[in-house]
Amino acid sequence: HPSNPYFTREDEEECNLLSAAVARGAVTEGVIHCRMWHDMIYVVLSFQLGIEEMLSRVWDSQPRVIKFPRRHQRGSSASGLRRQKRDWVIPPINVPENSRGPFPHMLVRIRSDQDKDVGIRYSITGAGADQPPSGIYNIDPISGNMFVTQPLDREERASFHLRAHAVDMNGNQVENPIDLYIYVIDMNDNRPEFQNQVYNGSVAEGSKPGSSVMQVTATDSDDSTTANGMVRYRILSQTPHSPIPNMFTINSETGDIVTVAAGLDREKVSQYTIIVQATDMEGNLNFGLSNTATALISITDINDNPPELTVRTFSGEVPENKVNVVVTNLTVVDRDQPHSPNWNAVYRIVSGDPSGHFTIRTNPITNEGMLTVVKPVDFEMNRAFMLTVVVSNQAHLASGIQSSLQSTAGVTISVQDVNEPPVFPVNPKMIRFEEGVPAGTTLTVFAAQDPDHFIHQIVRYSKLSDPANWLKINRTNGQITTMALLDRESVYVKNNVYEATFLAFDNGSPQASGTGTLQIYLIDVNDNAPVLIPREAQVCERARPNSRINITASDADADPNVGPFVFELPSFPASVRRNWTISRLSGDYAQLRLRIPYLEMGVYEIPIIVSDSGNPPLSNRSVIRVKVCPCDDNGDCSATGAVAAAGLGTGAIIYCAPIKTTHGWIIRREKERQAKPLLIDPEDDVRDNILKYDEEGGGEEDQDYDLSQLQQPESLDHIINKPAGVRRVDERPVIAESQYPVRPTLPHPGDIGDFINDGLRAADNDPTAPPYDSLLVFDYEGSGSTAGSVSSLNSTSSGDQDYDYLNDWGPRFKKLADLYGGGDDD
């Protein structure tokens, strides 16, 4: 346009050529539009002849000449300076894409006004010339003709920026470089492309017109600012055409698909297939390029169809006393989406079942209602049921949809009579009786009833469980009678209750039976005397404040036939009350202690009479065995006293003397003092051999001692004929001590006699023995005794001795082995 400063004469000539082409009839119809674009004028034509061919003809006829701008100077009044005239702005060079050549194709001619005076060489630089992508443009260095060497693609590169240079033959710059802008003119060579070939959308059935469904999108690689890249959409077809062919429309510019009519019904049409077309050139179907895509529109379900029962009345039958039995199946029809909340049926019993005998579960596959018995029905109570059921959906009905009359139906259920087992009215049945009831006593009648009132049947009874075999039942009438004495203290009685189970059966077909439990609560009577606890104890031979025995009693009876107990000493023998006394501590405990200051050590059997609090009370004469022994400062029996009280012989007591003061014994004695156990174990108890006589007897011949454990020799000649030696003196002579024999660690029991004899001989010849260990001479006490003299066993030794061999002497010496054996580490 002449008013545009960038509009040059060449542009005007080009427009004139195009207008002339139209005027000459090169196109049958056409319109030329001149528009501004990137500071240049371009022409948009609409005609039947291809614009590419037309532009090629125009460019072929008149190449443009571009000259280097001249320098103009204007004189100045005072300074002599000249003002330079403003240079011309070089207009851009427009090159259509996809030109078919021939190539190289001349675009413009670069020329300098100084080529008349000097030889000029022309060159171009920039991307597309000497820089990648190089070789697209070149120039004749002499003529200045600039060529394009190949077809251009605007979608790859839309413009180029080159610089033209003019130098003389010596390479000196003649003109300032000029900028050349080359723009690739877009041709409509790309179709619109959809992002997807298939689009999926959905809309709820019953939607109102204008409801949004989905959007499709297509893009065009051509210039989006021109008609080549402006895409428009339209719907080509809709399948199916129900209820009308045009249920949807599309926004031509955005691609949004919306509904345009009412009547979408999923139960009739669940999906529509829409073919959408996208066309460039602003949707011009004559010149634009097109492409198509498929839109699948799913009609989503709403709960617009209430469920309907297939019949108005259902029927079924069920045996009495059965549960989890399906009586009948309720069938239903629902046209909504299967296996969805709009289709899933929910059944309710609204009347006819006040006791809740039935429920209806939905079959998740068939949607049927399974009418099921959950609580047993009784034929004698109800022979039939008339139910009313209603069916609905999990989801609420859509707005404006009413329930169907066929959603309600009746169900008739017949109850079948079966032979029911006899039933005990009270089960379990509890009765109360005192223990000790004699055999043959009638306790109760434990009868059952037959629920089948409409059938006369006979009931018989039998015993099913009777742990103590105390009871029997009358087969005809169920009378319970005792066969033995009922004892509350029996192991079969738990918490005062004895339990027995009985069976009742009828003569129906098939036979039916029921069980009943009879519980007999046994009331305690005072039939058990108390028993003294403990049965053994020990006290010091001298009366001390802490030397007392706490006693109590146990009674198998129950309160009030147990404590408080009464403890008393019998009047005979008189020595009991003379030596002992009992003091009361509490209702169940008493204390036994010595009445006299001193009592000879030994084992005493003290009778004590214990009475309970029953009415009348029961008494029991019990014996407690008390060991009387010498005690240490702590009130515990000393070792020697304990052994003596346990019934060991004097020789064994003397034999223990040498090791009484050893370190190991002290440690073991301290442990026994703290724990205070019995001094001897029950199996080692030899107290039954200690007897007290008021007159002297015949010595060892009167006692049945088993001396074979010591394996003594039959003759005493080896003692009588022992070598003579120094007996005893009052002062310890300064001579070497006698060498006592050393016993092997594990001697054979047969060596004991030899060991004793060797020790005796060494003691007799020991000059260092102190006077207090003098040997005693005993008179001969008669014949028949195989025991030799053991007086020398009390001799001391200069070194420690090992007493573990006592373990090999039998059970009578086990306690001694425990007391003195085991080493110092015990």
Residue pairs with C-beta under 8 A, 6 or more apart in sequence:
1 7
1 34
1 41
2 12
4 36
4 41
5 89
6 39
6 40
6 41
6 89
6 91
7 41
8 88
8 91
10 64
10 91
11 40
11 41
11 91
13 62
14 43
14 58
14 62
15 32
15 34
15 41
15 43
17 58
17 61
17 62
18 32
18 43
18 45
18 54
18 58
19 32
21 27
21 54
21 57
21 58
22 30
22 32
22 47
26 49
26 54
26 57
27 45
27 47
27 48
27 49
27 54
28 47
28 48
29 47
29 48
30 45
30 46
30 47
31 45
31 46
32 43
32 44
32 45
33 43
33 44
33 45
34 41
34 42
34 43
35 41
35 42
35 44
37 225
38 92
38 183
39 92
40 91
40 92
40 94
40 183
42 94
42 185
44 226
44 227
45 51
45 54
46 287
47 54
51 96
51 187
52 96
52 98
52 99
52 100
52 187
55 96
55 185
56 96
56 99
56 100
59 105
59 107
63 106
63 107
63 108
63 109
63 145
64 93
64 107
64 108
64 109
65 108
65 109
65 111
66 90
66 108
66 109
66 110
66 111
66 164
66 178
66 180
67 111
67 112
67 113
68 110
68 111
68 112
68 113
68 164
68 166
68 175
68 176
68 178
69 87
69 88
69 178
70 85
70 113
71 84
71 85
72 84
72 85
73 82
73 83
73 84
73 85
74 82
74 83
74 84
74 85
75 81
75 82
76 82
76 83
90 178
90 179
90 180
90 181
92 181
92 182
92 183
93 107
93 108
93 180
93 181
93 182
93 183
94 182
94 183
94 185
95 107
95 148
95 152
95 182
95 183
95 184
95 185
96 152
96 184
96 185
96 187
97 151
97 152
97 153
97 154
97 155
97 184
97 185
97 186
97 187
97 189
98 151
98 152
98 153
98 187
98 189
99 105
99 148
99 151
99 152
100 151
101 151
103 147
103 148
103 149
103 150
103 151
104 138
104 147
104 148
104 149
105 147
105 148
106 145
106 146
106 147
107 137
107 146
107 147
107 148
107 182
108 145
108 146
108 180
109 143
109 144
109 145
109 146
110 122
110 124
110 139
110 144
110 145
110 146
110 164
110 166
110 178
111 144
112 120
112 122
112 144
112 166
112 174
112 175
114 120
114 166
114 174
114 175
118 168
118 169
118 174
119 168
119 169
120 144
120 166
120 167
120 168
120 174
121 141
121 142
121 166
121 167
121 168
121 169
121 171
122 139
122 140
122 141
122 142
122 143
122 144
122 164
122 165
122 166
123 139
123 141
123 164
123 165
123 167
124 130
124 137
124 138
124 139
124 146
124 162
124 163
124 164
124 165
124 180
125 131
125 162
125 163
125 165
126 160
126 161
126 162
126 163
126 180
127 133
127 160
127 161
127 162
128 134
128 136
128 137
128 157
128 160
128 162
128 182
129 135
129 136
129 137
129 138
129 139
129 162
133 157
135 149
136 148
136 149
136 150
136 152
136 160
137 146
137 147
137 148
137 149
137 160
137 162
137 182
138 146
138 147
138 149
139 145
139 146
139 147
139 164
140 146
140 147
146 164
146 180
152 184
153 184
154 184
154 185
154 186
154 187
154 222
154 223
155 190
155 221
155 222
157 184
158 183
158 184
158 186
158 223
159 181
159 182
159 183
159 184
160 181
160 182
160 184
161 179
161 180
161 181
161 182
162 179
162 180
162 182
163 177
163 178
163 179
163 180
164 177
164 178
164 180
165 173
165 175
165 177
166 173
166 174
166 175
167 173
167 174
168 174
186 222
186 223
186 226
186 228
186 229
187 222
187 228
188 222
188 227
188 228
188 280
188 281
188 287
188 288
188 289
189 222
190 220
190 221
190 222
190 228
190 229
190 280
190 289
191 220
191 280
191 289
191 290
191 291
192 218
192 219
192 220
192 231
192 278
192 279
192 280
192 289
192 290
192 291
193 218
193 219
193 220
193 221
193 291
194 216
194 217
194 218
194 276
194 278
194 291
194 292
194 293
195 217
195 218
195 219
196 216
196 293
197 293
197 294
198 293
198 294
198 295
198 296
199 214
199 216
199 276
199 293
199 294
199 295
199 296
200 214
200 295
200 296
200 298
201 213
201 214
201 257
201 295
201 296
201 297
201 298
202 213
202 214
202 297
202 298
202 299
202 300
203 211
203 212
203 213
203 259
203 264
203 297
203 298
203 299
203 300
204 211
204 264
204 299
204 300
204 301
204 302
205 264
205 265
205 266
205 267
205 299
205 300
205 301
205 302
205 304
206 262
206 264
206 265
206 302
206 304
206 398
207 259
207 262
207 264
208 259
208 262
209 258
209 259
209 260
209 261
209 262
210 258
210 259
210 260
211 258
211 259
212 256
212 257
212 258
213 248
213 257
213 258
213 259
213 297
214 256
214 257
214 295
214 297
215 254
215 255
215 256
215 257
216 233
216 250
216 255
216 257
216 276
216 278
216 293
216 295
217 255
218 231
218 233
218 255
218 278
218 291
218 293
219 231
220 228
220 229
220 230
220 231
220 280
221 229
222 228
222 229
222 280
223 229
224 230
227 280
227 281
227 282
227 284
227 288
228 280
228 281
229 280
230 280
230 281
230 282
230 283
231 278
231 279
231 280
231 283
232 252
232 253
232 278
232 279
232 280
232 282
232 283
233 250
233 251
233 252
233 253
233 255
233 276
233 277
233 278
234 250
234 252
234 276
234 277
234 279
234 283
235 246
235 248
235 249
235 250
235 257
235 274
235 275
235 276
235 277
236 275
236 276
236 277
236 292
237 274
237 275
238 245
238 246
238 247
238 248
238 272
238 273
238 274
239 272
239 273
239 274
240 269
240 272
242 268
242 269
243 261
243 263
243 265
243 268
244 261
244 263
246 260
246 261
247 259
247 260
247 261
247 263
247 264
247 272
248 257
248 258
248 259
248 260
248 272
248 274
248 297
249 257
249 258
249 260
250 256
250 257
250 258
250 276
251 257
251 258
252 283
255 276
255 278
257 274
257 276
257 295
257 297
264 299
265 299
266 299
266 300
266 301
266 302
266 337
267 305
267 335
267 336
269 299
270 298
270 299
271 296
271 297
271 298
271 299
272 296
272 297
272 299
273 294
273 295
273 296
273 297
274 294
274 295
274 296
274 297
275 292
275 293
275 294
275 295
276 292
276 293
276 294
276 295
277 290
277 291
277 292
278 290
278 291
278 292
278 293
279 285
279 288
279 289
279 290
280 288
280 289
280 290
281 287
281 288
281 289
282 288
301 336
301 337
301 340
301 342
302 336
302 342
302 398
303 336
303 341
303 342
303 393
303 395
303 396
303 397
303 398
303 401
304 336
304 397
304 398
304 401
305 334
305 335
305 336
305 342
305 401
306 334
306 392
306 393
306 397
306 401
306 402
306 403
306 404
306 407
307 332
307 333
307 334
307 343
307 345
307 367
307 391
307 392
307 393
307 404
307 407
308 332
308 333
308 334
308 391
308 404
308 406
308 407
309 330
309 331
309 332
309 333
309 389
309 391
309 406
309 407
309 408
309 409
310 331
310 332
310 333
311 331
311 409
312 406
312 409
312 410
313 409
313 410
313 411
313 412
314 328
314 330
314 371
314 409
314 410
314 411
314 412
315 328
315 411
315 412
315 413
315 414
316 327
316 328
316 371
316 411
316 412
316 413
316 414
317 327
317 413
317 414
317 415
317 416
318 325
318 327
318 373
318 377
318 413
318 414
318 415
318 416
319 325
319 415
319 416
319 418
320 376
320 377
320 378
320 379
320 415
320 416
320 417
320 418
320 420
321 376
321 377
321 378
321 418
321 420
322 373
322 376
323 373
323 374
323 375
323 376
324 372
324 373
324 374
325 372
325 373
326 370
326 371
326 372
327 358
327 371
327 372
327 373
327 411
327 413
328 371
328 411
328 413
329 363
329 368
329 369
329 370
329 371
330 347
330 360
330 368
330 369
330 370
330 371
330 389
330 391
330 409
330 411
331 368
332 345
332 367
332 368
332 369
332 391
334 342
334 343
334 345
334 367
334 393
336 342
336 343
336 393
337 343
338 367
339 364
340 395
341 393
341 394
341 395
342 393
342 394
342 395
343 367
343 393
344 362
344 364
344 367
344 393
344 394
345 362
345 367
345 368
345 369
345 391
345 392
345 393
346 362
346 391
346 392
346 393
346 394
347 360
347 362
347 369
347 389
347 390
347 391
348 360
348 389
348 390
348 391
348 392
349 358
349 359
349 360
349 387
349 388
349 389
350 388
350 389
350 390
351 387
351 388
352 385
352 386
352 387
352 388
352 411
353 385
353 387
355 375
356 374
356 375
357 373
357 374
357 375
357 376
357 377
357 385
358 371
358 372
358 373
358 374
358 375
358 385
358 387
358 413
359 371
359 372
359 374
360 369
360 370
360 371
360 372
360 389
361 369
361 370
361 372
362 368
362 369
362 370
363 369
363 370
369 389
369 391
371 387
371 389
371 411
371 413
377 385
377 415
378 415
378 451
379 415
379 416
379 417
379 418
380 451
380 452
380 453
380 454
382 415
383 414
383 415
384 412
384 413
384 414
384 415
385 411
385 412
385 413
385 415
386 410
386 411
386 412
386 413
387 410
387 411
387 412
387 413
388 408
388 409
388 410
388 411
389 408
389 409
389 410
389 411
390 407
390 408
391 407
391 408
391 409
392 403
392 407
397 403
417 452
417 454
419 452
419 455
419 457
419 506
419 508
419 509
419 510
419 511
419 512
420 450
420 451
420 452
420 512
421 504
421 505
421 506
421 512
421 513
421 514
422 448
422 449
422 450
422 451
422 459
422 504
422 505
422 506
422 512
422 513
422 514
423 448
423 449
423 450
423 451
423 514
424 446
424 447
424 448
424 449
424 504
424 514
424 515
424 516
425 448
425 449
427 516
427 517
428 499
428 516
428 517
428 518
428 519
429 444
429 446
429 516
429 517
429 518
429 519
430 497
430 519
430 521
431 443
431 444
431 518
431 519
431 520
431 521
432 520
432 521
432 523
433 443
433 486
433 520
433 521
433 522
433 523
434 522
434 523
434 524
434 525
435 486
435 487
435 488
435 489
435 522
435 523
435 524
435 525
435 527
436 485
436 486
436 487
436 525
436 527
437 443
437 482
437 485
437 486
438 482
438 485
439 482
439 483
439 484
439 485
440 481
440 482
440 483
441 481
441 482
442 479
442 480
442 481
443 471
443 480
443 481
443 482
443 520
444 479
444 480
444 518
445 477
445 478
445 479
445 480
446 461
446 473
446 478
446 479
446 480
446 502
446 516
446 518
447 459
447 461
447 477
447 478
447 504
448 459
448 461
448 478
448 504
448 514
448 516
449 459
450 457
450 459
450 506
452 506
452 508
455 508
457 506
457 507
457 508
458 506
458 507
459 504
459 505
459 506
460 475
460 476
460 504
460 505
460 506
460 507
461 473
461 474
461 475
461 476
461 477
461 478
461 502
461 503
461 504
462 473
462 475
462 502
462 503
462 505
463 471
463 472
463 473
463 500
463 501
463 502
463 503
464 501
464 502
464 503
464 515
465 499
465 500
465 501
466 500
466 501
467 492
467 498
467 499
467 500
468 484
468 490
468 492
468 498
469 483
469 484
470 482
470 483
470 484
470 485
470 486
470 498
470 500
471 480
471 481
471 482
471 483
471 500
471 518
472 480
472 481
472 483
473 479
473 480
473 481
473 502
474 480
474 481
478 502
478 504
480 518
486 498
486 520
486 522
487 493
487 522
488 496
488 522
488 523
488 524
488 525
488 557
488 558
489 527
489 528
489 556
489 557
490 498
492 498
493 522
496 521
496 522
496 523
496 524
496 558
497 519
497 520
497 521
497 522
498 519
498 520
498 522
499 517
499 518
499 519
499 520
500 517
500 518
500 520
501 515
501 516
501 517
501 518
502 515
502 516
502 517
502 518
503 513
503 514
503 515
504 513
504 514
504 515
504 516
505 511
505 512
505 513
505 514
506 512
506 513
524 557
524 558
524 561
525 557
525 561
526 557
526 561
526 612
526 614
526 615
526 616
526 617
526 618
527 557
527 618
528 555
528 556
528 557
528 561
528 618
529 555
529 610
529 612
529 618
529 619
529 620
530 553
530 554
530 555
530 562
530 565
530 610
530 611
530 612
530 618
530 620
531 553
531 554
531 555
531 610
531 620
531 622
532 551
532 552
532 553
532 608
532 610
532 620
532 622
532 623
532 624
533 551
533 552
533 553
533 554
534 549
534 551
534 624
535 622
535 623
535 624
535 625
536 624
536 625
536 626
536 627
536 678
537 549
537 592
537 624
537 625
537 626
537 627
538 626
538 627
538 628
538 629
538 637
538 645
538 678
538 679
539 547
539 548
539 549
539 593
539 594
539 626
539 627
539 628
539 629
540 547
540 628
540 629
540 630
540 631
540 635
540 637
541 598
541 599
541 600
541 601
541 628
541 629
541 630
541 631
541 641
542 597
542 598
542 630
542 631
543 593
543 594
543 595
543 596
543 597
543 598
544 631
544 635
546 635
547 593
547 594
547 631
547 635
548 591
548 592
548 593
549 591
549 592
549 593
549 624
549 626
550 585
550 589
550 590
550 591
551 567
551 582
551 589
551 590
551 591
551 592
551 608
551 624
552 565
552 588
552 589
552 590
553 563
553 565
553 567
553 588
553 610
553 612
555 561
555 562
555 563
555 565
555 612
557 612
557 614
560 613
560 614
560 615
561 612
561 613
561 614
561 615
561 618
562 612
562 613
563 587
563 588
563 612
563 613
564 586
564 587
564 588
564 613
565 587
565 588
565 590
565 610
565 611
565 612
565 613
566 610
566 611
566 617
567 582
567 584
567 590
567 608
567 609
567 610
568 582
568 608
568 609
568 611
569 576
569 577
569 580
569 581
569 582
569 606
569 607
569 608
569 609
570 576
570 577
570 607
570 608
570 609
570 621
571 577
576 606
576 607
577 595
578 595
578 596
579 594
579 595
579 596
579 599
579 604
580 592
580 593
580 594
580 595
580 606
581 592
581 593
581 594
581 595
582 590
582 591
582 592
582 608
583 590
583 591
583 593
584 590
584 591
585 591
592 606
592 608
592 624
592 626
599 628
600 628
601 628
601 629
601 630
601 641
601 644
601 645
602 627
602 628
602 644
602 645
602 690
602 692
603 625
603 626
603 627
603 628
603 645
603 646
603 647
603 687
603 690
604 625
604 626
604 628
605 623
605 624
605 625
605 626
606 623
606 624
606 625
606 626
607 621
607 622
607 623
608 621
608 622
608 623
608 624
609 619
609 620
609 621
609 622
610 619
610 620
610 622
611 617
611 618
611 619
611 620
612 618
612 619
625 687
627 637
627 642
627 645
627 646
627 679
628 645
629 637
629 638
629 641
629 642
629 644
629 645
629 679
630 637
630 638
630 640
630 641
631 637
631 638
631 641
632 638
632 673
634 673
636 672
636 673
636 676
637 645
637 679
639 656
639 660
639 665
639 669
639 819
640 653
640 656
640 657
640 660
642 679
642 680
643 652
643 653
643 656
643 679
643 815
643 816
643 819
644 653
645 679
646 679
646 680
646 684
646 685
646 686
646 687
646 815
647 685
647 686
647 687
647 688
647 689
647 690
648 686
648 812
648 816
649 705
651 787
651 790
651 793
652 813
652 816
654 790
654 791
654 793
654 794
655 790
655 793
655 794
656 816
656 819
656 820
657 794
658 794
658 795
658 796
658 797
658 801
659 665
659 801
659 803
659 820
662 800
662 820
662 824
663 824
664 820
664 822
664 823
664 824
664 825
664 826
665 819
665 820
667 824
667 826
668 818
668 819
668 820
668 822
668 826
669 819
671 826
672 679
679 815
680 815
681 814
681 815
683 811
683 814
684 811
684 812
684 814
684 815
686 812
689 703
689 704
689 705
698 782
699 781
699 782
699 785
700 781
700 785
700 787
701 782
701 784
701 785
707 786
707 787
709 749
709 809
709 810
709 812
710 752
710 753
710 756
710 809
711 749
711 750
711 752
711 753
712 753
712 786
712 787
712 788
713 753
713 788
714 786
716 788
716 789
718 757
719 757
719 760
719 788
719 789
722 760
722 761
722 764
723 761
723 765
725 764
725 765
726 733
726 765
726 767
727 764
727 774
727 775
728 769
728 771
728 773
728 774
728 775
729 767
729 771
730 771
732 767
732 768
732 770
733 767
733 768
735 767
735 768
737 766
737 767
737 768
737 798
738 762
738 763
738 765
738 766
738 767
738 768
739 762
740 758
740 759
740 762
740 763
740 766
740 797
740 798
741 755
741 758
741 759
741 762
743 751
743 755
743 801
743 802
743 805
744 751
745 802
745 804
745 805
746 805
746 808
747 755
747 805
747 808
749 808
749 809
752 809
756 788
756 790
756 793
757 788
759 792
759 793
759 795
760 789
760 792
760 793
763 769
763 775
763 792
763 795
764 775
764 792
766 795
769 795
769 796
773 794
773 795
773 796
775 791
775 792
776 791
778 789
778 791
803 816
803 817
803 820
803 821
804 817
804 821
804 822
806 813
806 814
806 816
806 817
806 820
806 821
807 814
807 817
807 821
809 817
